[in-house]
Structure formats: structure tokens, C-alpha cells
Amino acid sequence: MRSRLTKIAVSAALFGAPIAAWSAPASAVTIGCGSTVTGPASVSHDLHCHGDGITLLSGRLDLHHHTISGDGTGTGITVGDQADGYPAVSAAVANGTITGFDTGITSPGADTLSLALTNVTVSESATMGVDGMFITSTSLDHVTLTHNQGTAIEVTFPNSVSIAHSAISHNGNGIVAFSDGHVTIVRTTITSNTNAIICSQGLVSLTRSSVSHNSSGVQLSLCEGSTLTDSTFVGNTNAASEETDGFTDIANPTLTVRGDTFESNQVGLHLTTNAMAVVVRDSVFRANGQGVVMDACDTEYGPCDVPISDEFVNNVFTRNKGNGLTWGFGTVRLSHNHFVNNGGWGFFAADGTTVVDAGNNDAHDNGLGGCQGLTCS
């Protein structure tokens, strides 16, 4: 006797309906540890892997709110296939957790590889959460990177990472960008990491985000026009933001700080004698150990480079334990800044520095005095 399904299929054929529309659905491919898949594909249950997890050649992998866990070795998800000669690949991973591998997500290498992560948690990686070295473009939306022992996410070469609506916490390094790697961060919290952001010869754009309670905040060296905009920097043990070096021939300004709040950090903004062309506007430095510090020149190791003139416009320095703004070397231009209720000086310029007084600066109720080296009303 023919089955009921066969009768329905025959009947459908007689009335002109495509048999495929009435066929039983194809059985789902079972995805397990060591599987190699091309999306669209989905995971049907939690996986615990010894060594590597899944290789995603291309397409979308939906974890369906399941967890892929490891034993501290291997890679959770490998994107792309080295054996294919690094073809152009577009891939996506969504809706689940990758935890407990040596590396959470990586690629063996690709000429053009884009990866989108959405609603994904990558945690407890021994070395790295997301390794973006060979991923040309990586986007993270509503992603959590947490308790990764080494680095949560790294980007290098002329590759880019965009991070939005995400949380990066309790990692060794939160974000690392170097060798022309570009990181764009929007509406993201970076909290309780050893180092929040490290950038060396890359580029960081941070907007409407929070950098809080890290041992060290944003460290920039030769980072070619980085911007910190409309963000908060709170309770970082060392400097909330630090520029140690800036190119003179790549970008001017090398660092722009605009509309930010620095509060309860050891130092709000720390500039070394190699920091060049920094512009700080419309920002608040409140209740830090020191608001802003430009280092003095230490000639023990040779002469200091003279930086391009840095500029501070329409900022508020208030209730910092030490000085609001300390200038130890080079040239600074100031206008429309307010120095109020700081424990030391409102503004202090060391001998030998050049202060360009553009007017309308005011100071009152500072512990040691209003402004030294600058006319303040």
C-alpha cells in the first residue's frame, strides 16, 4: 500500500502543482565537532569539542542559542579554507556562544574575507577571542567578548573591524589594532580589561561608548588621526587615554578628543613628548588624579622632538585632585577653557614651554592657583 505522503504527491502532480512543494523536507545535516559546512547551516544542540570545533567555508552559521565549548585547545570556528587558495568569502555567525578554545574565531587566510558576528558571545579563550589578522572586514553587532585571557579581538594590516552595541569585559587586552588595522567602535562598553584598547600604527574611532574600570584605557602610538567622540572614560586605574607618539606627515590632528567626559581616572589624558597635533574640544575632565598631563622633556636619553602645537578649546577641568591641565613640553594653544575647584593649579605650564593664549580662559577656587603661564579671568 502506498503511503499517504505518496498519494498526496501523486495527487499534486495530477493537478499541476510542483511535486517538490509537497515533498518531505530534506533531512538536516548533523553538525558536530570537526564539521566543515557551507551556509546557510545551523547547529541543533550544544557541542563540546576536543581540539577544533567547526569550519565555516562561507555563508551563515546560526548557532540557534547553543554553545560550542572547547577544552582549551584548537579553534572554535574557523572561517574560510586555506586549501581553496584564499578565495573571496563572505561569512556570518549568529545567535550563540563559543567558549573555552585556544582561539574563539579565526581564519587561516583569505584575499577578501568579510565576517559578520551578531548576537554572539566569545569567552574564555586562552589566546584570542576573535583573530582578525586575515579577515579583511569584520563587523560585530550585539557581541560579548569576555574573560578571554589574551586579547578579545585583534585587527592588523589594512583590515577593519566595526563594533556596535557590544560589550568587551574582563579580558587581558580588549581591542588591539596595529600595522594599519582600523577599528570603529560605536555604542559599546569596554570594561574591566587589563588594557582596554591598544593601537600601534593603526587607527581607532570611538563614538558614544564607555571605557571604564580598566587598568589602562586607550593607548595610541602613531595612530594616524584617531578620534574619541561623545564617550565616557571612568575609573581607569592609569591613563584613560594616552598618546605616546604621533605622525607629523600622515594626519593633523593625529588625535581628536571631542565631547568626551573623563572622570575618576588616575589621569584623564596623558601625552608624551612625542605626542603631536592633539586637539581637545568640548570635553570635561572631572575628579581625576590629574586632568591632562603633557610630560616634561627628559634629556637623559637625548633631545626631545618638538611636537606640532596642540590645542584645547572649550573644555572644563574641575575637581581633579592635582592640576587640571599640566603642560611640560612644546606648544599648546588654549581658548575658552574653564579651570574650577582643582586641588592643584587650574593650568600649569613648566618653564620652557610655549603657551599660545587665544583668550577667554577662566579659573577660580583652585588649590594652588588659577593659571601659571596663561592669562585666566
N, C-alpha and C positions, 0 to 999 in steps of 0.2 A: 504494500500500500504506500502510495506516495505521501510524503509528509505534507502537513498543512502549509508550510512555507513554500514547497514546490508548487502546490496548487495555486497559491497566490501569485507566484512568479509567472506561471503559465497564463493565468487569467490576465495579468497585467500586460503580457506580451500581446495577447489577442486584442486588447483594446488600445494598443498603440503606445502604452507607457513604457519608458525605458526599463528594462529588467534591472539595471543597476540601482534604480531608485528603490527597488523592493528587495534587493539582496541583503543578506545578513551582513552587518558591518565587519570589516576586516579585523582580525584579532590584533590587539595592541602588541607591539614588540616589547618584550620584557627588558628593561634597562637595569643593569646591575653593575657592580664594581668591575672595571676593566672594559666596559662597553664603549664602542665608538658609534656615534649617532650623527645623523644629519636631520636638522629640524625641519618642520615642527615635530617636536618629540616631548614626552612628558614622563615624569617619574611617578610611580604609583605607590611607593612605600619608602620608608626610611632605609638608608643604606649605611652599613659600617664597613669600611674598606681597610685592607692591609696593603699599603702602597698607594698606587694611583686610584682615582675614582673614575671619572667619565671623560672621554674625549669628544668634544663637540666640533665637528668639521665646519659646520655653518648652520644658519637658521636659528630658530628659537627653541630653547630648552626651558620648559615650565616645570619647576620643582613641585608644584601643587602643595606648597606649605610643608613639604617634607624636609628632612635633614640628611645631608651626606656627611658622614663623620669619618675621620681617619685615625690612625694610630701614631701620629706624629711624623710620619714619613710620606713621601710622594706628593702628588698634586691633586687637589680636589677636582677641579675642572680644567682641562687643557683645551684651548681654543685654536682651531686650525690644525693643519697636518704638515709637518716638515717634509714628508715624503712626496707631497704634491708640488714641490718646488716653489713654495710660498706664493700661492695664487691670491688674488683679491678675495677677501672673505668678509661677510657681514654676519655677525652672530649676536644673540641675545640670551640672557639668563634671567629668569624671573621667579619670584614667589617662593623663597625657601632659604635654607641655611647651609653653609659649607663651613665645617669646623674640624679642628684637630689634625690638619695636614701640615707638612713642612711648608708648602705654599698653597694658598687657597685657590687662586685662579691665575693662570699664566698662558702664554703662547710660546711655541717653540720657534716662531719667527714667521713673518709674512711681509710682503711688499706693501700691501694695503689691507689693513685689518681693522674693522670697526667693531666695537663691543659695547653693548648696552646692558647695564645691570639695573633691574628695577625690583624694589621690594625684596632685596636680598641682604642677608647677614653673613659676613665673613668673619670668623672668630678663631682665636686660639691657634693661629698658625705659628709654627716655630721660627720661620724665617721671614715670610712676607704674606700679607693678605692678598693683595692684587698686584701682580708684577706686570707693569705696563711697558716694559722695555721694548718689546716687539709689537705692541699694539698701537697702531697709528692714531686711532681716536677712540677714547674710552669715555662713556657717559655713565654717571651714577645718579639715580633718582630714587629717593627714599631708601637709601642703603645704609646699613650699620656696619662699621668696621670697628671691632672691639677685641681687646685682650690678645692682640697679635704681638708676639714677643719682640720681633724685629721691627719691620715697617708695615704700616697698614696699606699704603698704596704708593707706588713709585712710578715716575714717568721720566723718560730720558730721550735723547736725540731730538729730532724735530717733531716729536709726538705730542699729543694734547690729551688732557683729562678735564672733563667738566663734571662738577659735583654740585648737586642741588638737593635741598630738603633732606639732608643726610646727617648722620651722627658718627663722629670719629672719636673714640674714647678709650683710655686705658691701654694704649699701645706704647711700644718703645718710641718709634717715630710715627707721627700721624701721616704726614704727606712729605714726600721727598721728590724734588724736581731738580734735574741737573742736565748739563750739556744740551741746552736749547729745549728742554721739556717745558711745556706750558700748562699751567693749572689754573682753571677758572672755578671759583667757589662762590656759590650763592645760597643764602638762607640755610647755612649748615652750622652745626655746633662742633667745635673741636675742643675736647675737654679731657683733662687729667692724663695727658700723654707725657712722656719724658720730654720730647720735642714736638711741638705742635706742627710746625712747617719748617722744612729746611730747603732752601733754594740756592743752588750754586750754578751760575751761568745759565739760568733758566728764566722763567717769568711767572709771577704769581699775581692773580687778580682776585681779590677778596671783597665781596659785597654783601651787606646785610647779614653778616654772620657773627658768630661768637667764638672767641678764643679765650678759654678760661681755665684756671687752675692747672696749667701745665707747668712743668719745671722750667721750660724755656718756650717762648712764644714763637714769633715769626723771625727766622734767621735768613737774611738776604745777603748774598755776595755776588756781585756782578750780575744782578738780576734784571737789568735792561728794561726799565720802565714799569716796574711792578706798581700796583695800586692797592691801597687799603681804604675802602669806602663804606661809610654808613654802618660800621661794625663796632662791636664792643670787645674790649680786652680787659678781663677782670681776674684778679687774684693769681696772676702768673708769678712763680717764685723768682725768676730772674727777669730779664727784659721781656716785656710784652711784644716788642718789635725791635729788631736790631739790623742796621745796615752796616756791614763791615767793609764793603768795597763797592764802588760804582764805576761803570764805564763813562768816559767823557765823550766818546765818539759814536755811541750806539743810541742812547736815549737821553734827553734832557727835558724834564727831570728824570733821574734814574728811579726815584721813589716818590709817589704822591700819596699823602695821607689826607683824607677829606671827610669831614662829618663823622669822625670816629670818637669813641669815648674810651679812655684809658683810666681804669680805676683799681686801686688796691694792688698794684703790681710793685715789685721791687723797683723797677724802672719802667716808665711808660714807653719811651722811645730812646734807644741808645745808638749813637752814631760814633763810629771810629774816625780816626783822622784820614781814612781813605774813603769815607762816605761822601759822595759828590752829588750836587744838584738835587737836594731833597726839598720838596715843597709840602708844607703842613698848613692846612686851612680848615677853619670852621670846626675845630676839634676841641675836646675837653680832656684835660689831664687832672684828675682829681684823686686825692688821698693815696697817692703812690709814695714809695720811699723817696724817689726823685721823679719829677715830671718828665723832663727831657735832659739828656746829658750828651754833649759833644766832648769826646775825650781831649785831653791836653796832649800836645806833641811830646813824645818821649824820644829824645835824640840819642839815647844809648845805643840804639840799633841803626842809626843813620838818620838822615834828614827825612822829614815827613813831606808827602805830596801836598801841594796846596789845592784844596778842593774848590770846585766851582761854587759860587755863592748859593747858600741855602736860604730858604725863605719861610717865614712864619707870618700868617695873616689871619686875623680874627679868631684867635684861639683863647681859651680860658685855662688858666693854671691856678688851681685852688686847693687848699688843704693838703698839699704834699708835705711830707714830714721834713724834707730838706728843701732844696731850691725848686722853684717852679721850672725854670729853664736855665741850665748851666752851659756856657759856651767856652770851650777850652782851646779852640784852634780854628784858623781860617776865617771865613767871612760869613756873616749872617745878616739878612735884611728882615726888619720887623715893622709891622704896622697893625694897628687895631687889635692888639693883644691885651689881655686883662690878667693881672697877677694879684691874687687876693688870698689872704689868710694862709700863706705858706709858712712852714716852720723856719726856713732859712731866708734867702733872698727871693724876691719875685723873679728877677732876672739877674744873672751874674755872668760877666764876661771876664775871662782871665786876661792878664797883660799880654799884649802881642796879637790879640785877635782884632778883627776888623768888624765893627758894627755899623750897618747902614740903617740909620734911623729914618724910616719912612713916615713917622708921625702917628698920633692918636693911640699911643700905648698908655695904659694907666696901671697904677699899682697902689695898694693900701693894705694895712694891717698884716704885713709880713714880718716874721720874727726878727730878721737881721737887717731888713731894709727893703725898699721898693725895687729899684733898678740900679745896678752898678754897670756903668759903661753905656747906658741908654737913658734917654730922657723920658720919664714917665710922669704923667699928671697925677 
